[in-house]
Amino acid sequence: MQVLIAQAMIATISVAGGALIALAVERWRGRRSERLTEVSALRLLIVEIAARRALAHDFTAPPLTLDRADPSSDLNSAVRSIRLLRKDVRAARAELRAASSAWGELDEMVAACNVFIEATEAHPQDLAVEVDRLRSRLEAAVRGLVALYPDALELRLPGSMAYASR
């Protein structure tokens, strides 16, 4: 009888232990997958910021066209580009884990885009100054992201890839 009880206990412990190990492995895989998705979204966002022509240093070279009525003016192009960038940042935020360290940096990026849009709408003549401010804020946020994930993200400065084929 004692042998039967011992065998039942061993079987129960083995099954429970195996189930716990399987749960732990599955949880680890899920977290790893979430982190890879997050890093991939951040990597794509950094490339997108680097590829924005509105953030390139060449963009603010005079003369800038500030005519709001002209859809192809520098002012309208920049505002349109930054609105799309803000949308890209929000899409990247959707890929973040709840406990991600990157929330603050992406929130800063959205805020910087908002400030740029509002400032250029209020004072279009300050476009070049506002682009420089936005570039600085985005650069700080990108550097922050790279510092959070130094083994996974590569530093690419805002606008640095806009004319990469040159």
C-alpha positions as CSV (number, residue, x, y, z in Angstrom):
1,M,0.0,0.0,0.0
2,Q,2.8,2.4,0.9
3,V,4.5,1.7,-2.4
4,L,1.3,2.5,-4.3
5,I,0.9,5.8,-2.4
6,A,4.6,6.7,-3.1
7,Q,4.2,5.9,-6.8
8,A,1.0,8.1,-6.9
9,M,2.8,11.0,-5.2
10,I,5.8,10.7,-7.6
11,A,3.5,10.6,-10.6
12,T,1.6,13.7,-9.3
13,I,4.7,15.6,-8.6
14,S,6.2,14.7,-12.0
15,V,3.1,15.8,-13.8
16,A,2.8,19.0,-11.9
17,G,6.5,19.8,-12.3
18,G,6.3,19.2,-16.0
19,A,3.3,21.4,-16.3
20,L,5.0,24.2,-14.4
21,I,8.1,23.9,-16.6
22,A,6.0,24.0,-19.7
23,L,4.1,27.1,-18.4
24,A,7.4,28.8,-17.6
25,V,8.9,28.1,-21.0
26,E,5.7,29.3,-22.8
27,R,5.7,32.5,-20.7
28,W,9.3,33.2,-21.5
29,R,8.6,32.6,-25.2
30,G,5.7,35.1,-25.1
31,R,7.8,37.8,-23.4
32,R,10.6,37.3,-25.9
33,S,8.2,37.5,-28.8
34,E,6.7,40.7,-27.4
35,R,10.1,42.2,-26.9
36,L,11.2,41.3,-30.5
37,T,8.0,42.9,-31.8
38,E,8.7,46.1,-29.8
39,V,12.3,46.3,-30.8
40,S,11.3,45.8,-34.5
41,A,8.7,48.6,-34.3
42,L,11.3,50.9,-32.7
43,R,13.9,50.1,-35.3
44,L,11.5,50.9,-38.1
45,L,10.5,54.1,-36.4
46,I,14.1,55.3,-36.1
47,V,14.6,54.6,-39.8
48,E,11.5,56.5,-40.6
49,I,12.6,59.5,-38.6
50,A,16.0,59.4,-40.2
51,A,14.4,59.2,-43.7
52,R,12.2,62.3,-43.3
53,R,13.2,65.0,-45.7
54,A,11.5,67.7,-43.5
55,L,14.1,66.8,-40.8
56,A,17.1,67.0,-43.1
57,H,19.5,69.9,-42.5
58,D,19.2,70.8,-46.2
59,F,15.4,71.3,-45.8
60,T,15.8,74.5,-43.8
61,A,18.2,76.2,-46.2
62,P,16.8,79.4,-47.6
63,P,14.7,80.3,-49.4
64,L,11.7,78.5,-47.8
65,T,8.3,78.9,-49.3
66,L,5.7,79.6,-46.6
67,D,2.5,80.0,-48.7
68,R,-0.3,78.1,-47.0
69,A,-2.4,78.3,-50.2
70,D,0.3,76.4,-52.1
71,P,0.1,72.7,-51.3
72,S,3.7,72.1,-52.4
73,S,5.1,74.9,-50.2
74,D,7.9,74.0,-47.8
75,L,5.5,74.9,-44.9
76,N,2.8,72.6,-46.1
77,S,5.2,69.8,-46.9
78,A,6.8,70.0,-43.5
79,V,3.6,70.0,-41.6
80,R,2.2,67.2,-43.7
81,S,5.4,65.2,-43.1
82,I,5.4,65.7,-39.4
83,R,1.7,64.8,-39.1
84,L,2.5,61.5,-40.8
85,L,5.5,61.0,-38.5
86,R,3.3,61.6,-35.5
87,K,1.0,58.8,-36.8
88,D,4.0,56.5,-37.2
89,V,5.1,57.2,-33.6
90,R,1.6,56.4,-32.4
91,A,1.7,53.1,-34.4
92,A,5.0,52.2,-32.8
93,R,3.5,53.0,-29.4
94,A,0.8,50.4,-30.1
95,E,3.5,47.8,-30.4
96,L,5.0,48.6,-27.0
97,R,4.7,46.3,-24.0
98,A,2.8,47.7,-21.0
99,A,5.9,47.8,-18.9
100,S,8.2,49.0,-21.7
101,S,10.9,51.5,-20.9
102,A,10.3,53.2,-24.3
103,W,7.0,54.8,-23.4
104,G,8.6,58.1,-22.2
105,E,10.6,58.5,-25.4
106,L,7.7,57.9,-27.7
107,D,5.5,60.2,-25.7
108,E,8.2,62.9,-26.0
109,M,8.2,62.3,-29.8
110,V,4.4,62.8,-30.1
111,A,4.6,65.9,-27.9
112,A,7.5,67.3,-30.0
113,C,5.4,66.8,-33.2
114,N,2.4,68.5,-31.6
115,V,4.4,71.5,-30.6
116,F,5.9,71.8,-34.1
117,I,2.5,71.6,-35.8
118,E,1.0,74.2,-33.4
119,A,4.0,76.5,-33.6
120,T,4.2,76.5,-37.4
121,E,0.5,77.0,-37.8
122,A,0.7,80.0,-35.4
123,H,4.0,81.5,-36.8
124,P,4.8,80.0,-40.3
125,Q,7.7,82.5,-40.7
126,D,9.5,80.5,-37.9
127,L,9.5,77.3,-39.9
128,A,13.3,76.9,-40.0
129,V,13.6,77.5,-36.2
130,E,10.8,75.1,-35.4
131,V,12.3,72.4,-37.7
132,D,15.6,72.7,-35.8
133,R,13.8,72.5,-32.4
134,L,11.9,69.4,-33.6
135,R,15.0,67.8,-34.9
136,S,16.8,68.4,-31.6
137,R,13.9,66.9,-29.5
138,L,13.6,63.9,-31.8
139,E,17.3,63.4,-31.7
140,A,17.3,63.3,-27.9
141,A,14.4,60.8,-27.9
142,V,16.1,58.6,-30.5
143,R,19.3,58.7,-28.4
144,G,17.2,57.7,-25.4
145,L,15.8,54.7,-27.3
146,V,19.2,53.6,-28.4
147,A,20.4,53.9,-24.8
148,L,17.5,51.7,-23.7
149,Y,18.3,49.0,-26.3
150,P,22.0,49.4,-27.2
151,D,22.3,45.9,-28.4
152,A,19.3,46.1,-30.7
153,L,19.0,49.6,-32.0
154,E,21.3,51.7,-34.2
155,L,21.6,55.4,-33.8
156,R,20.3,57.2,-36.9
157,L,19.8,60.9,-36.5
158,P,16.6,62.6,-37.7
159,G,16.8,63.5,-41.4
160,S,20.2,61.8,-41.8
161,M,19.0,59.3,-44.4
162,A,16.7,61.6,-46.3
163,Y,19.1,62.0,-49.1
164,A,21.2,58.9,-48.5
165,S,21.7,58.2,-52.3
166,R,23.7,61.4,-52.7
